[in-house]
Amino acid sequence: MKKRFAILIICIFSVKMHADSPLTSIFFAGAYSDVSIINDILLKRAKEEVYQFELTETHLKFFDNKSISLDQKIALINALGWGTSNNIIVMKKHLAKKYSLELFVVDSILQEPLYENQEFYAPAQSISYDDLTLLAYVQVMHDYFQPMLGMQCAYRAALTNQESEATTYILAFILAQYYLDMDWCSIYPVFASARDAGSYTKDQLRKDGIAAIFEYADLYMHICDEGYNEEMPEEQNPTSSNEIYSEVYWLQNPVYVKSTHQLISDKKNKVDLQLLNTRSDNQPMYNSWILYDEESNGTVIHFQIKNEGNIPSIETNLEMEIDNSDEYEGAKLMYIQKSIPAIPPNETIELKLVLPDYWIYDPNADFKIILDYDNNIIESDEKNNIVSFHEFG
């Protein structure tokens, strides 16, 4: 079983998804119409043509009922529907209360993993594997554009709870969503690996539910034979057009859901975000945190960001402005944004950004990094949020 599970390997960076995707197209909750809490939603979907429902206290009690198998619980999430909602906020607050955790602890595990088997922030390790699976699924149904935000939870749960079929399938959903814009050939094998991983001893999905999953997955069964895994169409390649690197693009496609209230530092409670990446003669930037990536034929950038304050920050973003006017005449500034998760006080996180098919040292690297770009946090020191770099290639 572990050998087959290895196919479901971790993948690190996130990409934009389309609405016709594994997370948004596969509806397997119909196989659980005999479960009253799910059937209530199914009836409303059919009668009222409503396809997105709020997560309620009744649903949370259903999740916490240990006598109910996990496959029924993920079927409930599937029935609730996809799209931006308050469901992830409700789920995070519920788990924080259930495990006596600060909310930022839950936020700390809803970020893109940087490497395989990445350790959780220690307090978050008390969350059960079933709850990690549910949290991951609620997260990615809430924001299917960034499936990797649920990856740490799903991967940890599935790797350590391989006897659970429901847990493995949630990992498969996330990986298939990721592969949609990266490698269509891998979509069917991901689902087939979950189906064929071995003899599950608990949380088995119902046959009709698996049939619904493979009604979608089978569309990709022979896709490599048909030549669809050749070079990605230009309109899907994020670096084929300057449009994705414009300020307008990021206004229309924000990388995170901005809080309705700013986090404001005062004399006692302070947040101060700082970029720790520095240049020294002994360790030039391009040998330390800006690297050429052969797989994407582009640039990989590792950011180290520290909260020097005494209270947790809230989710915000960073913007990287690249001046490539040396590359060709008339070039415009390129803008790339990345979400910054909540950071505990005096803690440092690492973020990874991939620019496929673009080498930043061509010929020179000339760029600026702005933390908390849209001023979501009023910090104790706003002057250290902008850092400019120039280095010859």
N, C-alpha and C positions, 0 to 999 in steps of 0.2 A: 504493500500500500504506500509506503514512504517513497518507493522508487517511482511509482506513477505520480504521486503528489508533487514530485520535483518538477514536473512540467509546469505547475502553477507557480512559477518563479516570480520574485518581486521585480517590479519595474519602477523607475524612480521619478521621472518628471511628468508633469501633467500637460494635456493638450486640450484644445477646444473640441467639443463633441457636437454631433448633429442630433436633432430630435428623433430621427428614426434610428434608434440605438438599442442595445441590449436592455439597459435600465428603463427605457421609456416604452419599449415595444413589447416586452415579454410580460404577459399578465397570466399568472398561474393561480391566482387566488380563487378562481372559479372552481377549482378542484376541492375547495374547502367550504362549499356552500352549506354543508350540514352543521358547521360551527356557527352558532347564532350571532356572535359578535361580528363575524365576517359577513354572514348572510345579510345582516342589516345594511351593511355598506353596499353589498352587491345589488340589493333591491333599490336603494337610493340611486345608485349609478344608472340602473336601467330605467327607473321611473322619472327621475328628475334631471337626468343627463348631467350630473355633477361628477367630476372625476378627480377631485382633490378634496381631502377631508382632513380636519384637524385632529391631532392626537389629544385624547382626553384622559381624564383620571381613570375612567373605566378601562381604556386600552392599556394604561400603565399597570393597573392591577392584573390584567390578563398576562402582561409580560412577566410580572413578578410571581405568578402562580407556578410553583415548581412542579405541579402535577400535570401541567400542560407542556407538550413537546415543542421543541424549538421550531419545527417545520410549520406548525400552526401559527406561531408568533411572527415568523417572517412572511407568511401568507397574509397576515393582517396588515403588515407594512406595505406589502404589494397592493393590497386592496385600497389602502389610504391614498395611493397615487403619488405621482412625481411632480416636481416643480417647487420653486421657492416658496417656503412657508415658515411658520413659526415652530413646526414640529421638531426641528433639531434643537431649538432653544428649550422647548419643553422637555425633550429627552435628556439633554445635558443637565438641566436643573434637577430633574428627577434622580439621575444617577449620582449627582453631587450630594444630594440629600441622603440617598440610600446608603452611600458609602462614607458619609461624613467627610466629604472632600470639598476643597475650594473649587469654584467653577473653573478657574484657570488650569487646574490639574486635568480636568476633562478636556479642556481646549488643547492642552499640550500633546495629546495623542491623536488629535484630529489635524494633522499636518503631514505633508509629504515626507515619506521616509527617505533618508539619505543613503542607507545601505541595508543589506539583508540582515534580518534578525536584530534590528535596531532596538536597543533597550528602551522601555518606557521610562518616563519620569517616575521615580520610585513610588510616590504615593498612589499613582494610577494602577500599579500592579495588583492592587486588591480587587479590581473589578473582575467579575467572573467572565469566563469565556463566552457564555451565552449572552451576557449583557454587552460584551465587546462586539459580538456579531450583530446584535440589534442596533447598537450605536452606529456601527459602520454602515449598515443598510439604510437607516434613517438619514444619515449624513449624505450618502451618495444619491438617494432619491430626492433629497432636498437640493443638492447641487451636483447634477450629473455632468456639468461641464468640467468639474475637478474631481474625478473619481479617486485620485491618489490621496485625497484628504482622508478617506476612510480606509486606506490601505494598511496602515500599521495595525489597526484594531482587527481587521479581517484576517490578516496574515498571521498575527500572533494567535488568534483564536483557532484558525484552521490547522496551523502547524502543530499545535499542542493538543488538539481535540479532533484527531483524524477519524475517530469512530462516528463523528456526527456528520451526516450527509448534508443537513441544512447549512451547517457552518462552512463546509467546503464549497457549496454552491454560491454562497454570498461572495466568497473570494473569487470564484469564477466569473460572476457578474461584473465585479470591479475590473478584473483583468481584461475581460472581453470589451468592456466600455473603453478602456485605455487603448486596446489594440485597434479599435474602429478606425482611427485616423493614423495608425502607425503600421499595422501589419495585418491585413485582412486574412491572410493565411493562418494566423494564430487563433482566430475567433472560434472556429469549430473545435480545434484540438483542446482549447481551454475547457469548453463545456464537456467534450467527450472524456477528458481526463477526470473531471468531477464525477461523471456518470460511471466510469470504469475503474475508479480508484481502488475498489476492493469491496469487501463485505462490511458495510456499515452496520453498526449494532444499535444505533439510536438516531432519532430525528430524521427518519427516512421520509423523503418527499413522496407524496402520493403519485401513482402512475400517471394520472391525468395531468398533474402538475408538471411532471417531467416531460410529458408529451407536449405541453404548451411551451416549455422552454426550447425544446428541440424543433418545434414548428418554426421558430426563428433561427436557431443555430444551424439547422440543416440547409438554410439558404447559403451558408458559407462552406458547406462540406466539400464542394469541388471547385471552389473559387480559384485556387491556385492552378488547377488544370485548365481553367479558362483564361489564364493570363492576367488576372486582375491584380496580381501582386507585383506588377512591374512598377515603374516609377509613379509616384503619387501624382494624380492630376494637378495641374498648376494651381487651380482654384482652391485646392485643399492644402497646398503647401504653405505653411505660415510665413516662409521667407520669400515666396515667389512674388509678393506684392508689398509695396511700401505702405499699403493701407493699414495693415495690422500694426505697423510701427508709428502710427500717427496719434496725436493727442485725442482726436475725435474718436478713434477706435476704442481707447481705454475708457472714455466717458460713456460710451455705449455698451461696453463689455467690462464692467468693473471686476476686479479679481477677488473681491470679498463683499459681504453684505455690511454696509457701514452702519454703525450703531446710531440710534436716534439721539443719543446724548454723548457729548464729548467727555473724555476722561480728563479731569482738570486737576493739576497738581497744586498743592498749597504749601504752606510753611511746614506742615507735619507729614503730609502724604505726597510723595513725589515719584514721578516716572521720568526717566531720562534714557532714551535710546541712543546707543552709540555704535557706529560701525568700527569693528576692531581690525579690519584688514588694513595693513600698513605696508609701506614700501621701505625696504632697506637695501643697502648695497650688497649685503650678503645673500639676500633672498628677493630677487626681482619678482615683480608681480606675476609675470607670465610663467614663472616656475613654481609658484606657490598657490595662488587662488584663481588664476585665469588660465585655463588649459585648452589645448586643441583636443577635440573629441573625434576620433576616427569614425565611430559608428554613425554619427549624425553629420560628419564633415563640417563641423561647426565649432562653436565656442561653449565651454562649460565654465560657469562662474560660481564660486563658492563664497557666500557671504557669511561673516560672523557678526552677529548683532547681540549686544549686551544691554540689559536693563540695569542701569546704575542706580535706579531708584530704590525706595524701600517698600513699594506696593506693586502688585502685578500690573502689567500693561494690559490693554485690550487689543483685539485684532485690528491691524491697520495695514498699510502697504508701503512699498518702496517703489521709486521710479528711477530708472536708469536712462539717461539721455546720452546718446552716442552721436558724436560729430564725425561723420565719414566724408567730409568735404574734400579730404586729401585723396579719397579713392576715385571720385569722379566729379567733374565740374557740375555745379548746379544741384548737388545732393542736399537733401533736407535732413534735419535732425531726426534721429530714430528714437522712439520712446518705447521702453519696455517696462511693464509693471509686474510686481510679484507681491502676493499677500504675506504679511508678517503675522504669525500667530501670537496669541497672548504669551508674554514672557514673565516668569516669576521674578521677584526682586533679586537682584544681584546674580541672575542666571544668564548664560550665554547660549544661543541657539545657532545652528548652521542651516542655511538655506541654499538650495541648488537651483540655478537657472541655466537652461540650455537654449542656445540660439542655433538651430540647425541650418546648415548650408551658409553660414556666415562666420568668417574668421575675423575677430575684432582687430587683430594686428595686420591689417592689410590696407595701407602700409603701416599706419601707426594707431595706437590706442589713445583716443581722446574722448573722455566721457566724464559724466557727473552722476553721482548717486545721491538721491534725496530720500531720507527716511521719513515715514509718516507724511507722505506727499500731500494728502488732502486734509492735513491738520485735524485728524480724528482725536489726537491726544494733545492737550496743553501740557507741555513738559516743563520741568524745572529749568532746563537749559535748551532753548530752541536753536542756539547758534551752532551746535555741533551736529545738526541733522544733515548738513550738506557737505559732501566731500568731492573734490574734483581731482581728476588724474590725467596725466599725459605721459605717455611713454613711447619711445620710438620702437618700431618693429624690427 
